Amino acid sequence: MFGKKYQKRIEELEKKLKEKDEIIENQNLRLMSQQIRPHFVFNSLLAIKQLCTEDPKKAAESVQHFASYLRANLDAMSIQGTVPFKKELDNIKEYVALEQADPASRFRIEYDIKFSDFMLPLLSVQPIVENAIRHGIPSKNSNGFISVSTSLEDNNAVIVVADNGNGYVSETRQQGEHRSIGVQNVRERLKIICGGSLSIANTGHGTIVRITVPLEDKVSGGADEDEDFGDEL
């Protein structure tokens, strides 16, 4: 009797895990469609082409950054769990270097990494940095500034991406929709994969995005906290 009840519970958990995997896979595909934008790829290749004649060494570095950027996006299709934050930080730096290879791109970025020993879904922070660069600070030109910081707060890893832009006031409706979908995708992936959360605050002097990742296993879709299989064994 207890064996059948236990087996039924296992089957229910397996069904939930399968459904969760399908949701994550769909989220990854949606993220991919938002991340690899044809005009960004085109502009990056044009910038690299220009560097080939002006600065061959920098052109070679940009090709490496471009390859790493594409690989990270392709990896997002197959990696359903979490990756070390250091890997995500590397992805951010590869993307930023690629943006800065374009002579028309003018902004500064600083990193204040106080805590890095945690896991999170791949491409959880890089899309937020991308939003800051492409939608948050363009009107600031050479005064554009972005900061990426991490800290440990109450057994949570906290990542903050802040910019000194105009809070997306000048973006078009299409740009706003693209940004909103991208942020929502990240928010859902954080919640599903690691029980994390994302919040946004427009300060009037810029935008602050705060990502919180629990260090405990609080992934939704698992067994309820008050369940105990011990009585059924």
Residue pairs with C-beta under 8 A, 6 or more apart in sequence:
2 232
2 233
5 232
6 229
6 232
6 233
9 229
9 232
13 222
13 223
16 221
16 222
17 221
19 221
20 192
20 220
20 221
21 80
23 192
24 80
24 189
24 192
24 193
25 80
27 185
27 188
27 189
27 192
28 76
28 77
28 78
28 79
28 80
28 189
29 77
30 181
30 185
31 76
31 123
31 127
31 182
31 185
31 186
31 189
32 73
32 74
32 76
32 77
34 127
34 178
34 181
34 182
34 185
35 73
35 76
35 123
35 127
35 130
35 182
36 70
36 73
43 102
44 62
44 66
44 98
44 101
44 102
45 66
47 62
47 101
47 102
47 103
48 59
48 62
48 63
48 66
48 101
50 103
51 58
51 59
51 62
51 101
52 59
58 101
61 97
62 97
62 98
62 101
65 94
65 95
65 97
65 98
65 101
66 98
68 90
68 91
68 94
69 91
69 94
69 95
69 98
72 91
72 94
72 122
72 123
72 126
73 123
75 122
76 122
76 123
79 122
80 193
81 119
81 121
81 193
82 119
82 120
82 121
82 122
82 193
82 194
83 119
83 120
83 121
83 122
84 116
84 118
84 119
85 116
85 117
85 118
85 119
85 120
85 150
85 157
85 159
86 116
87 122
88 120
88 122
88 123
88 124
88 125
88 126
89 111
89 113
89 116
89 125
89 148
91 122
91 123
91 126
92 125
92 126
92 129
92 148
95 126
95 129
95 130
96 109
96 129
96 133
99 105
99 107
99 133
100 107
105 133
106 141
106 142
106 144
107 133
107 137
107 140
107 142
107 144
107 145
107 146
108 144
108 145
108 146
109 129
109 145
109 146
109 147
109 148
110 145
110 146
110 147
110 148
111 147
111 148
111 149
112 147
112 148
112 149
112 150
113 148
113 149
113 150
114 149
114 150
114 151
114 152
115 150
115 151
115 152
115 157
116 150
118 157
118 213
118 215
119 194
119 213
120 157
120 159
120 190
120 194
120 196
120 211
120 213
121 189
121 190
121 193
121 194
121 196
123 186
124 159
124 186
124 189
124 190
124 196
124 211
125 148
125 159
125 161
125 211
127 182
127 183
127 185
127 186
128 161
128 183
128 186
128 198
128 209
128 211
129 146
129 148
129 161
130 182
131 179
131 182
131 183
131 209
132 146
132 161
132 162
132 163
132 165
132 207
132 209
133 144
133 146
134 175
135 165
135 168
135 171
135 175
135 176
135 179
136 146
136 163
136 165
136 166
136 167
136 168
136 206
136 207
137 144
137 145
137 146
137 163
137 164
137 165
138 144
138 165
138 170
139 165
139 166
139 170
140 164
140 165
140 166
143 164
144 163
144 164
144 165
145 163
145 164
146 161
146 162
146 163
147 160
147 161
147 162
147 163
148 159
148 160
148 161
149 159
149 160
149 162
150 157
150 158
150 159
150 160
151 157
151 158
151 160
152 158
153 212
155 214
155 215
155 216
156 212
156 213
156 214
156 215
157 212
157 213
157 215
158 210
158 211
158 212
158 213
159 210
159 211
159 213
160 208
160 209
160 210
160 211
161 208
161 209
161 211
162 206
162 207
162 208
162 209
163 206
163 207
164 205
164 206
165 206
165 207
166 206
167 202
167 203
167 204
167 206
167 207
168 175
168 176
168 179
168 202
168 207
171 179
183 198
183 200
183 209
186 198
187 197
187 198
190 196
190 197
190 198
190 211
190 213
191 197
191 220
192 219
192 220
192 221
193 219
194 213
194 214
194 218
194 219
195 214
195 217
195 218
195 219
195 220
196 211
196 212
196 213
196 214
197 211
197 212
198 209
198 210
198 211
198 212
199 209
199 210
199 212
200 207
200 208
200 209
200 210
201 207
201 208
201 210
